[in-house]
């Protein structure tokens, strides 16, 4: 017989809404980045066979590498979801939302808001610090079209998969080390950001700082909204829109991502950090309006 599922902790917010024993938490925290690395190694073998080996600190975003990234991240998210649900003995749906069903309408609203704010950040970068964006000449050829098409297909898998793995799975696992809600959330933010930065294989302080800010904002979005919809919406909107813009200004060639120290374009990343905080504020305002219209449903314990 299989063990019965545990219920999630209804008096705690999303992100710290189920707990694991510490040894199980360690398994999850170690497994997520290791799984992603192993799956990427396996999936990228096909890319290496066709395009040859790539520099990990200066990867080229070709259609094949973008597709491989989307597939490998989606597979990792699926395995990580099954793993944490099994170890915590909760429904896999608990990874996506808490005290309610996953809300596709919410996802659409937050995606529209994120597209608007990401678009404004791109315009701000073009006006304030165009040199920091690393854009070349505008050109649309076969390579550009291929990159854009694969971006529209694979990047949503990659972006949503990272949110599932690093916010839906890692944050509750990290928060399991504390019974109190506040310290659990703080540790969840720290470890989620650290592992998220680790798998991006960058040693540039600007880019690492951006990843921590992005991670913290998406964790807080889940805390405020009770699910992953807002975080997924921002991540997908950001990666798809920025990916398309970069492709259009790459001179009909693959974009090169420089992750070495000192490579980070500080000004453009600061603008993106401000945008992340703006999206977080938007989520707070929308959820506050929802609560005022329907009334509070859950009292969150701070103990």
The 8 nearest C-alpha neighbors of each residue, nearest first, counted from 0:
[[1, 2, 3, 4, 88, 85, 5, 86],
 [2, 0, 3, 4, 88, 85, 5, 89],
 [1, 3, 4, 0, 88, 5, 85, 89],
 [4, 2, 1, 5, 88, 89, 0, 6],
 [5, 3, 88, 89, 2, 6, 90, 87],
 [6, 4, 89, 88, 7, 3, 87, 90],
 [5, 7, 89, 4, 8, 17, 9, 90],
 [6, 8, 17, 16, 9, 5, 89, 93],
 [9, 7, 16, 10, 11, 17, 6, 15],
 [8, 10, 11, 7, 98, 16, 297, 12],
 [9, 11, 299, 8, 298, 300, 297, 12],
 [12, 10, 16, 299, 9, 8, 300, 15],
 [13, 11, 16, 222, 15, 14, 299, 225],
 [14, 12, 225, 222, 16, 15, 97, 221],
 [13, 15, 171, 170, 16, 12, 222, 221],
 [14, 16, 171, 13, 17, 174, 12, 11],
 [17, 15, 8, 11, 13, 12, 14, 7],
 [18, 16, 7, 15, 8, 171, 19, 87],
 [17, 19, 175, 171, 87, 172, 20, 16],
 [18, 20, 87, 175, 24, 23, 21, 172],
 [21, 19, 23, 22, 24, 18, 175, 176],
 [20, 22, 24, 23, 19, 176, 25, 175],
 [23, 21, 25, 24, 20, 26, 19, 27],
 [22, 24, 26, 20, 25, 21, 19, 27],
 [23, 25, 21, 172, 27, 22, 26, 19],
 [26, 24, 28, 22, 23, 27, 29, 21],
 [25, 27, 23, 29, 24, 28, 30, 22],
 [26, 28, 30, 24, 25, 29, 31, 23],
 [29, 27, 25, 30, 26, 31, 169, 24],
 [30, 28, 26, 27, 31, 25, 32, 33],
 [29, 31, 27, 33, 34, 28, 26, 32],
 [30, 32, 34, 33, 29, 28, 27, 35],
 [33, 31, 35, 34, 30, 36, 29, 198],
 [34, 32, 30, 36, 35, 31, 37, 29],
 [35, 33, 37, 31, 36, 32, 30, 38],
 [34, 36, 32, 38, 33, 75, 37, 39],
 [35, 37, 33, 39, 34, 38, 40, 32],
 [38, 36, 40, 34, 39, 35, 33, 41],
 [37, 39, 41, 35, 40, 36, 71, 34],
 [40, 38, 42, 36, 71, 41, 37, 43],
 [41, 39, 37, 43, 38, 42, 36, 44],
 [40, 42, 38, 39, 44, 43, 37, 45],
 [43, 41, 39, 44, 40, 38, 67, 45],
 [42, 44, 46, 45, 40, 41, 39, 67],
 [45, 43, 47, 46, 42, 41, 48, 40],
 [44, 46, 48, 43, 47, 42, 49, 41],
 [45, 47, 43, 49, 44, 48, 50, 63],
 [48, 46, 51, 44, 52, 50, 49, 45],
 [47, 49, 45, 46, 51, 50, 44, 52],
 [48, 50, 46, 47, 51, 45, 44, 63],
 [51, 49, 47, 46, 48, 52, 53, 63],
 [50, 52, 47, 48, 49, 53, 46, 44],
 [53, 51, 47, 50, 54, 48, 46, 44],
 [54, 52, 58, 55, 51, 59, 47, 57],
 [53, 55, 57, 58, 56, 52, 59, 257],
 [56, 54, 58, 57, 53, 200, 258, 257],
 [57, 55, 258, 54, 259, 257, 58, 201],
 [58, 56, 257, 54, 256, 55, 255, 258],
 [59, 57, 54, 256, 55, 255, 53, 56],
 [60, 58, 255, 254, 61, 253, 256, 57],
 [61, 59, 254, 253, 64, 65, 255, 58],
 [60, 62, 253, 64, 63, 59, 65, 146],
 [63, 61, 146, 65, 64, 149, 66, 145],
 [64, 62, 66, 61, 65, 67, 46, 60],
 [63, 65, 67, 61, 66, 62, 60, 68],
 [66, 64, 68, 62, 63, 67, 60, 61],
 [65, 67, 63, 69, 153, 68, 64, 62],
 [68, 66, 64, 70, 69, 65, 71, 63],
 [69, 67, 65, 71, 66, 70, 64, 72],
 [68, 70, 157, 153, 156, 66, 72, 67],
 [69, 71, 67, 73, 68, 72, 74, 66],
 [72, 70, 74, 68, 39, 73, 38, 69],
 [73, 71, 75, 157, 69, 74, 160, 70],
 [72, 74, 160, 76, 70, 75, 71, 156],
 [75, 73, 77, 71, 72, 76, 70, 78],
 [76, 74, 72, 78, 73, 77, 35, 79],
 [77, 75, 164, 79, 73, 160, 74, 78],
 [76, 78, 74, 80, 75, 79, 73, 81],
 [77, 79, 81, 75, 80, 76, 82, 74],
 [80, 78, 82, 76, 81, 77, 75, 83],
 [81, 79, 77, 82, 78, 83, 76, 84],
 [80, 82, 84, 78, 79, 83, 85, 77],
 [83, 81, 79, 85, 80, 84, 78, 86],
 [82, 84, 86, 85, 80, 81, 87, 79],
 [85, 83, 89, 81, 91, 87, 88, 82],
 [84, 86, 88, 82, 83, 87, 81, 89],
 [85, 87, 83, 88, 84, 82, 23, 19],
 [86, 88, 84, 19, 89, 85, 83, 18],
 [89, 87, 4, 85, 84, 86, 5, 90],
 [90, 88, 84, 4, 5, 87, 6, 91],
 [89, 91, 92, 93, 84, 88, 4, 94],
 [92, 90, 84, 93, 94, 80, 89, 81],
 [91, 93, 90, 94, 95, 96, 101, 100],
 [94, 92, 91, 95, 96, 90, 97, 89],
 [93, 95, 167, 92, 91, 96, 168, 80],
 [96, 94, 93, 92, 227, 226, 167, 101],
 [97, 95, 226, 93, 101, 225, 94, 100],
 [96, 98, 99, 225, 13, 93, 226, 16],
 [97, 99, 9, 96, 100, 225, 297, 7],
 [100, 98, 97, 96, 101, 225, 102, 226],
 [99, 101, 102, 96, 98, 97, 92, 95],
 [100, 102, 96, 95, 103, 99, 226, 228],
 [101, 103, 105, 104, 100, 106, 228, 99],
 [104, 102, 106, 105, 107, 101, 228, 108],
 [105, 103, 107, 106, 102, 108, 109, 228],
 [106, 104, 108, 102, 103, 107, 109, 228],
 [105, 107, 228, 103, 109, 104, 108, 110],
 [108, 106, 110, 104, 105, 109, 111, 103],
 [109, 107, 105, 111, 110, 106, 104, 112],
 [108, 110, 112, 106, 111, 229, 107, 232],
 [109, 111, 232, 107, 113, 108, 112, 106],
 [112, 110, 114, 108, 109, 113, 107, 115],
 [113, 111, 109, 115, 110, 114, 116, 108],
 [112, 114, 110, 116, 233, 115, 111, 117],
 [115, 113, 117, 111, 236, 112, 116, 118],
 [116, 114, 118, 112, 113, 117, 119, 111],
 [115, 117, 119, 113, 118, 114, 120, 112],
 [118, 116, 120, 114, 119, 115, 113, 237],
 [119, 117, 121, 115, 116, 120, 114, 122],
 [118, 120, 116, 122, 117, 121, 123, 115],
 [119, 121, 123, 117, 118, 122, 124, 270],
 [120, 122, 124, 118, 119, 123, 125, 117],
 [123, 121, 119, 125, 120, 124, 126, 118],
 [124, 122, 120, 126, 121, 125, 127, 119],
 [123, 125, 121, 128, 127, 122, 126, 129],
 [124, 126, 129, 122, 123, 127, 128, 121],
 [127, 125, 123, 124, 128, 122, 129, 121],
 [126, 128, 124, 123, 125, 129, 266, 122],
 [127, 129, 124, 130, 131, 125, 126, 266],
 [130, 128, 125, 131, 132, 124, 127, 126],
 [129, 131, 128, 132, 133, 134, 125, 264],
 [132, 130, 264, 129, 133, 128, 267, 266],
 [133, 131, 134, 130, 129, 267, 264, 124],
 [134, 132, 131, 130, 135, 129, 264, 245],
 [135, 133, 248, 132, 249, 245, 136, 130],
 [136, 134, 248, 249, 250, 133, 137, 245],
 [135, 137, 248, 250, 138, 249, 134, 247],
 [136, 138, 248, 247, 250, 135, 249, 139],
 [139, 137, 250, 251, 247, 136, 248, 140],
 [140, 138, 143, 251, 247, 144, 137, 141],
 [141, 139, 143, 251, 142, 144, 138, 250],
 [140, 142, 144, 143, 145, 139, 251, 146],
 [143, 141, 145, 140, 144, 251, 252, 146],
 [144, 142, 251, 146, 140, 145, 139, 141],
 [143, 145, 147, 141, 146, 142, 148, 140],
 [146, 144, 142, 148, 143, 147, 141, 149],
 [145, 147, 62, 143, 149, 144, 148, 150],
 [148, 146, 150, 144, 145, 149, 243, 143],
 [149, 147, 145, 151, 150, 146, 144, 152],
 [148, 150, 152, 146, 151, 147, 153, 62],
 [151, 149, 147, 154, 148, 152, 153, 146],
 [150, 152, 148, 149, 153, 154, 147, 239],
 [153, 151, 149, 150, 154, 148, 155, 156],
 [152, 154, 69, 156, 66, 150, 155, 149],
 [153, 155, 157, 150, 156, 69, 158, 152],
 [156, 154, 158, 235, 157, 153, 159, 152],
 [157, 155, 69, 154, 153, 159, 158, 73],
 [156, 158, 69, 154, 160, 72, 155, 159],
 [159, 157, 155, 235, 161, 160, 234, 156],
 [160, 158, 231, 162, 156, 161, 157, 155],
 [161, 159, 73, 157, 163, 76, 158, 162],
 [160, 162, 164, 158, 163, 159, 165, 157],
 [163, 161, 159, 166, 165, 160, 164, 231],
 [162, 164, 167, 160, 161, 166, 76, 165],
 [165, 163, 76, 168, 161, 162, 167, 166],
 [166, 164, 169, 162, 191, 161, 168, 163],
 [165, 167, 162, 170, 169, 168, 163, 164],
 [166, 168, 163, 94, 164, 165, 95, 169],
 [169, 167, 164, 166, 170, 165, 171, 163],
 [168, 170, 165, 172, 166, 171, 173, 191],
 [169, 171, 187, 173, 166, 172, 14, 168],
 [172, 170, 15, 174, 14, 173, 169, 168],
 [173, 171, 24, 169, 175, 170, 174, 168],
 [174, 172, 187, 170, 175, 171, 169, 186],
 [175, 173, 183, 171, 187, 176, 172, 15],
 [174, 176, 18, 172, 173, 177, 19, 171],
 [175, 177, 174, 21, 173, 183, 178, 172],
 [178, 176, 183, 175, 179, 174, 182, 180],
 [179, 177, 180, 183, 176, 175, 302, 182],
 [178, 180, 302, 177, 181, 182, 183, 301],
 [179, 181, 183, 301, 182, 302, 184, 178],
 [180, 182, 184, 183, 179, 185, 301, 302],
 [183, 181, 185, 184, 180, 179, 186, 177],
 [184, 182, 174, 180, 177, 186, 181, 185],
 [185, 183, 187, 181, 182, 186, 174, 180],
 [186, 184, 182, 188, 187, 183, 181, 189],
 [187, 185, 189, 183, 188, 184, 174, 190],
 [186, 188, 170, 184, 173, 174, 185, 190],
 [187, 189, 185, 191, 186, 215, 190, 192],
 [190, 188, 186, 192, 187, 191, 193, 185],
 [191, 189, 193, 192, 187, 188, 186, 194],
 [190, 192, 188, 194, 193, 189, 165, 187],
 [193, 191, 211, 195, 214, 189, 190, 194],
 [192, 194, 190, 196, 195, 191, 197, 189],
 [195, 193, 197, 196, 191, 192, 190, 198],
 [196, 194, 192, 193, 197, 198, 191, 165],
 [195, 197, 193, 199, 194, 198, 210, 207],
 [198, 196, 194, 199, 195, 200, 193, 201],
 [197, 199, 200, 196, 195, 194, 32, 36],
 [198, 200, 196, 197, 201, 195, 258, 207],
 [201, 199, 198, 197, 202, 196, 56, 258],
 [202, 200, 258, 203, 199, 259, 207, 56],
 [201, 203, 260, 259, 204, 258, 200, 207],
 [202, 204, 260, 206, 261, 205, 201, 259],
 [205, 203, 207, 206, 208, 202, 260, 263],
 [206, 204, 208, 263, 207, 203, 265, 209],
 [205, 207, 209, 208, 203, 204, 263, 210],
 [206, 208, 210, 204, 209, 205, 196, 203],
 [209, 207, 211, 205, 206, 210, 204, 212],
 [208, 210, 206, 212, 207, 211, 213, 272],
 [209, 211, 213, 207, 208, 212, 196, 214],
 [212, 210, 192, 214, 208, 213, 209, 215],
 [213, 211, 209, 215, 214, 210, 216, 208],
 [212, 214, 210, 216, 211, 215, 209, 275],
 [213, 215, 211, 192, 217, 212, 216, 210],
 [216, 214, 212, 218, 188, 217, 213, 211],
 [217, 215, 219, 213, 214, 218, 279, 212],
 [216, 218, 230, 220, 214, 219, 215, 213],
 [219, 217, 215, 221, 220, 216, 166, 214],
 [218, 220, 222, 216, 221, 217, 223, 215],
 [221, 219, 217, 223, 222, 218, 224, 279],
 [220, 222, 226, 224, 225, 218, 219, 223],
 [221, 223, 219, 13, 220, 225, 12, 224],
 [224, 222, 220, 221, 225, 219, 283, 286],
 [225, 223, 221, 226, 222, 220, 286, 282],
 [226, 224, 13, 221, 97, 222, 96, 223],
 [227, 225, 96, 221, 95, 224, 228, 97],
 [226, 228, 230, 95, 221, 229, 231, 96],
 [229, 227, 106, 231, 230, 226, 232, 105],
 [230, 228, 232, 109, 231, 227, 106, 233],
 [231, 229, 217, 233, 227, 232, 228, 234],
 [232, 230, 159, 234, 228, 229, 233, 227],
 [231, 233, 110, 229, 235, 230, 234, 109],
 [234, 232, 236, 113, 230, 231, 235, 237],
 [233, 235, 231, 237, 158, 236, 232, 238],
 [234, 236, 155, 158, 232, 238, 237, 233],
 [237, 235, 233, 114, 239, 234, 238, 240],
 [238, 236, 234, 235, 240, 239, 241, 233],
 [237, 239, 235, 241, 242, 240, 236, 234],
 [240, 238, 242, 236, 241, 237, 235, 243],
 [239, 241, 243, 242, 237, 238, 236, 244],
 [240, 242, 244, 238, 243, 239, 237, 245],
 [243, 241, 239, 245, 240, 244, 238, 246],
 [242, 244, 246, 240, 245, 241, 147, 239],
 [245, 243, 241, 247, 246, 242, 240, 248],
 [244, 246, 242, 248, 243, 247, 241, 249],
 [247, 245, 243, 249, 244, 248, 143, 242],
 [248, 246, 244, 245, 137, 249, 138, 139],
 [247, 249, 137, 135, 136, 245, 134, 246],
 [250, 248, 246, 135, 252, 251, 247, 254],
 [249, 251, 138, 136, 252, 248, 137, 135],
 [252, 250, 143, 138, 140, 249, 142, 139],
 [253, 251, 250, 249, 142, 254, 143, 246],
 [254, 252, 61, 60, 59, 255, 249, 251],
 [253, 255, 60, 59, 249, 256, 252, 246],
 [254, 256, 59, 58, 57, 257, 60, 253],
 [255, 257, 57, 58, 258, 59, 254, 60],
 [258, 256, 57, 259, 56, 262, 255, 58],
 [259, 257, 201, 56, 57, 203, 256, 262],
 [258, 260, 262, 202, 203, 257, 56, 201],
 [261, 259, 203, 202, 262, 258, 204, 263],
 [260, 262, 203, 263, 259, 204, 205, 264],
 [263, 261, 260, 259, 257, 203, 258, 264],
 [262, 264, 205, 265, 261, 206, 203, 258],
 [265, 263, 131, 266, 267, 268, 262, 132],
 [264, 266, 268, 263, 267, 205, 269, 131],
 [267, 265, 269, 268, 264, 131, 128, 270],
 [266, 268, 270, 269, 265, 124, 131, 264],
 [267, 269, 271, 265, 270, 266, 272, 264],
 [270, 268, 272, 266, 271, 267, 265, 273],
 [269, 271, 267, 273, 268, 272, 120, 274],
 [272, 270, 274, 268, 269, 273, 275, 267],
 [273, 271, 269, 275, 274, 270, 209, 268],
 [272, 274, 270, 276, 271, 275, 277, 269],
 [273, 275, 277, 271, 272, 276, 270, 278],
 [276, 274, 272, 278, 277, 273, 271, 213],
 [275, 277, 279, 273, 274, 278, 280, 272],
 [278, 276, 274, 280, 275, 279, 273, 281],
 [277, 279, 281, 275, 280, 276, 282, 274],
 [280, 278, 276, 282, 277, 281, 216, 220],
 [281, 279, 277, 283, 278, 282, 276, 284],
 [280, 282, 278, 284, 279, 283, 285, 277],
 [283, 281, 279, 285, 280, 284, 286, 278],
 [282, 284, 280, 286, 281, 285, 287, 279],
 [283, 285, 287, 281, 282, 286, 288, 280],
 [286, 284, 288, 282, 287, 283, 281, 289],
 [287, 285, 289, 283, 288, 284, 282, 290],
 [286, 288, 284, 290, 289, 285, 283, 291],
 [287, 289, 291, 285, 286, 290, 284, 292],
 [290, 288, 286, 292, 287, 291, 293, 285],
 [289, 291, 294, 287, 293, 292, 288, 295],
 [290, 292, 288, 294, 289, 293, 287, 295],
 [291, 293, 289, 290, 294, 288, 287, 295],
 [294, 292, 290, 291, 289, 295, 296, 288],
 [293, 295, 290, 291, 292, 296, 289, 297],
 [296, 294, 290, 297, 293, 291, 298, 292],
 [297, 295, 294, 298, 290, 293, 98, 299],
 [298, 296, 295, 299, 10, 9, 98, 11],
 [297, 299, 10, 300, 296, 295, 11, 9],
 [300, 298, 10, 11, 297, 12, 301, 9],
 [299, 301, 302, 10, 11, 298, 180, 179],
 [302, 300, 180, 179, 299, 181, 11, 10],
 [301, 179, 300, 180, 178, 181, 299, 11]]
